[in-house]
Each structure stands twice: as C-alpha cells, then as structure tokens.
Amino acid sequence: MKLTFIYFDFPFWRAEVGRIALFMGGIDFESKVVGSEEFTRAWDTGRLDDRTVIPFHQLPCLLVDGVSIAQTGGISRFCGKLSGLYPRNDHVLAAQIDQFLDFATDITELVFATGRGDDDEIKKVKREALSKDELPRKLRMLENCIVGGTDWILGRDLGLADLAIWRLMGWLTSERVDGIPRDIISAFPRISRVCRAVDGHPRIQEWVSKTYPKDYVRGHYD
Ligand SMILES: N[C@@H](CCC(=O)N[C@@H](CS)C(=O)NCC(=O)O)C(=O)O
C-alpha cells in the first residue's frame, strides 16, 4: 500500500496524529508538503498543482494508493487501524478515542473562529478574551474527562487521544497563537501530565528529533 501524507510544513495535531501513528506502527509513508500559494489554489479548485484531488478543499489529506482521504478524524482512525493504535473490535474504546479527537477539533475551531476575518490586533484581543473565558472552560471539561490513573488518557499505553491532545496543547502553549498565554494549561494537571508523558516517550522523542526543526518549541506543559 502506498501512502502519501499531504499537509503543510508544520507539525499541527491534525496531521501529527496520523503521521505519528504510522511511524509508531513502522509503516512507510511519504510526506508531501504544500506551501501557502499552492494551498490557496487547492482551496479554490480542490486539486494540488499535480492534479491530486483534495476532498473538501482542506488539509490534511492522505493518499492511499492514489485514493484521496480527507478529514483529521477519518485519517487518524485509518492510520491508527494500520498501526494497531485504534481498536478494530472494541467499539467502546474506539468511541472513547473518537470523542477526544472530535473535542480537539472543537477546541481548534473555537480558536480559529475567533477573529476570523479580523486584522491581527483585533484577533489578538479576541483571543485574549477567549483565553480568560471559553477556552479555560473547554480545557476544564477536557481535564475532567481524563480519569484514568495512568499517564495516558485511555488504557495503559500511548494512544491517538494522547497524541491529539499533546500536539493541540503544544500549539496552544507555543506562543505562536497571539493572545493565548503559554501557561494556558498550567491550571490543568492531568492535561499537563499527559503532555509531559507523550513528550518524554522514547518513540516520540525519536520522531521529534527526526522531523522537527532543532529549535522547534513543542509547547509549555510544566
Ligand atoms: N474538518 C477538517 C478541517 C480541516 C481544516 O480546516 N484544515 C485547514 C488547514 S489546518 C484548512 O484546510 N482550511 C481551509 C478551509 O477549511 O477551507 C478536518 O478535521 O480535517
């Protein structure tokens, strides 16, 4: 099976969950990086410059033997099934994983929706307000749903839910999102613990040193 993962040159959770799952499963794939100008064209036409179809005109997209698959959740589950990180027969566990992937999408949308279409200064003000109110409210809900007694959100091992939350929190606390303070998760010890555990996992460290720029700030979880 030939797999090509298509995304921007940025380790955002939407792509990282699927990519890291494949890496952890020892499954070969190619990474195709799309620049902003090409993406602007694909956003309009639904195709990359090489004619690859981008369903819904959005990234990430995974090409499976030439078939284009879109949507973070669908791609993550597909990669998780190939790599053994997503259950094929335990439907309750599968649904529990799904709820974290979908909640990561909710939080992402909440942030992106703030200030959409506004200039940078107004966007920053709106995100500062979000960081004092709705965002901590969502993070509190997430914190309350991390109930296992281990380092991991579900079960005894690192899984898709942990990967999603780790990279989403990494983004939120990286100071790249203007208006969101780097200590936004400091009041949430379970979320912080999961992030530290993922960050310290030997396979994740291997992945990071292989694919992230040396000076890349992965986030602040202490
Ligand atoms: N529902 C999609 C959303 C993906 C998404 O919004 N991706 C961004 C880039 S990170 C994008 O393509 N934005 C352009 C658009 O939504 O038109 C998913 O979960 O993958």
The ligand as an SDF file (V2000), in Angstrom:
LIG
                    3D

 20 19  0  0  0  0  0  0  0  0999 V2000
  -12.7640   19.2580    9.2620 N   0  0  0  0  0  0  0  0  0  0  0  0
  -11.4350   19.2660    8.7450 C   0  0  0  0  0  0  0  0  0  0  0  0
  -10.8710   20.6430    8.8990 C   0  0  0  0  0  0  0  0  0  0  0  0
   -9.5080   20.7410    8.2730 C   0  0  0  0  0  0  0  0  0  0  0  0
   -9.0850   22.1720    8.1510 C   0  0  0  0  0  0  0  0  0  0  0  0
   -9.8090   23.1320    8.4490 O   0  0  0  0  0  0  0  0  0  0  0  0
   -7.8670   22.3280    7.6840 N   0  0  0  0  0  0  0  0  0  0  0  0
   -7.3680   23.6330    7.4270 C   0  0  0  0  0  0  0  0  0  0  0  0
   -5.8720   23.6290    7.4350 C   0  0  0  0  0  0  0  0  0  0  0  0
   -5.2230   23.1400    9.0040 S   0  0  0  0  0  0  0  0  0  0  0  0
   -7.8810   24.0220    6.0740 C   0  0  0  0  0  0  0  0  0  0  0  0
   -7.7510   23.2640    5.1330 O   0  0  0  0  0  0  0  0  0  0  0  0
   -8.5210   25.1920    5.9870 N   0  0  0  0  0  0  0  0  0  0  0  0
   -9.1210   25.6640    4.7770 C   0  0  0  0  0  0  0  0  0  0  0  0
  -10.6110   25.5220    4.7650 C   0  0  0  0  0  0  0  0  0  0  0  0
  -11.1850   24.9980    5.7200 O   0  0  0  0  0  0  0  0  0  0  0  0
  -11.2030   25.9370    3.7970 O   0  0  0  0  0  0  0  0  0  0  0  0
  -10.5680   18.2480    9.4750 C   0  0  0  0  0  0  0  0  0  0  0  0
  -10.9460   17.8780   10.5960 O   0  0  0  0  0  0  0  0  0  0  0  0
   -9.5590   17.8090    8.9360 O   0  0  0  0  0  0  0  0  0  0  0  0
  1  2  1  0
  2  3  1  0
  2 18  1  0
  3  4  1  0
  4  5  1  0
  5  6  2  0
  5  7  1  0
  7  8  1  0
  8  9  1  0
  8 11  1  0
  9 10  1  0
 11 12  2  0
 11 13  1  0
 13 14  1  0
 14 15  1  0
 15 16  2  0
 15 17  1  0
 18 19  2  0
 18 20  1  0
M  END
$$$$
